[in-house]
Amino acid sequence: MIFTLITVLGAAAQVNDPGVLTRFRRDYPALHDGEWWRWFTPLLVQSAGWGQILFNIGSLIVVGVIAERRFGTLRWLVLYVGIGLAGEAFGERLDPTGAGNSLAVCGLAGALATLLVLRPGAATRPHAFVVPYYVACVAGLGFGGILGATIAPTAVLVIMSVLLRQDTYTGVAFFAGVASLVAAGALAARPDQHGIGLVCGAVAGLLLFPPRHRAGRVGPEWPVPARR
């Protein structure tokens, strides 16, 4: 969880010195003038205050732990850093002075949504719940502001709390993944940075699909004949 610690330290630094946010957030004229560190430092600070700080750090912990267990450490790093940096490329047009690690977390969530669709039988209950809940948070914010970010995840919380009580929830996990990808696509079409991050993560998750022994098996295991 080194990235969680780095993100916490970045938040602490900007709270202690507000000038840190100005020096680290997106600033494309400054980037083109040679401040190369602005390609990645926007992932270390948060531009929208305490609400964003708490939500993004909490999301990184919860989504990040599930993603690392499902994809492994190396793939986690590729998803988080790769999608985070790719998201900065869209920031010049969509949010040229913003900052935050939510784009990188969206990459993890998008990849986990792909895994729900491709291998729902291997999903744990936390995996099947957290992905649609997180997507509902960012999609609700994108489409309806604070009100949408309150109503959408609350609806997901109620619905999934009921559906995931079943002993077998493979179908629930599959449709949770499908619904998450549909919401991500709709959000990206607005366009919205979080939606783009989710879609990029979903595609990357397909390319980085974890090996069968890591993600779990859906079908039966066939016995291997003993050597004579």
Buried (B, 14 or more C-beta within 10 A) or exposed (E): EEBBEEBBEBBEBBBEEEEBBBBBBBBBEBBEEEBEEBBBBBBBBBBEEEEBBEBBBEBBBBBBBBBBBBBBEEBBBBBBBBBBBBBBEBBEEBBEEBBBBBBBBBBBBBBBBBBBBBBBBBBBEEBBBBBBBBBBBBBBBBBEEEEBBBEBBEBBBEBBEEBBEEEEBBEBBBBBBBBBBEBBEBBBEBEBBBBBBBBBBBBBBBEBBBEEEEBEEEEEEEEEEEEE
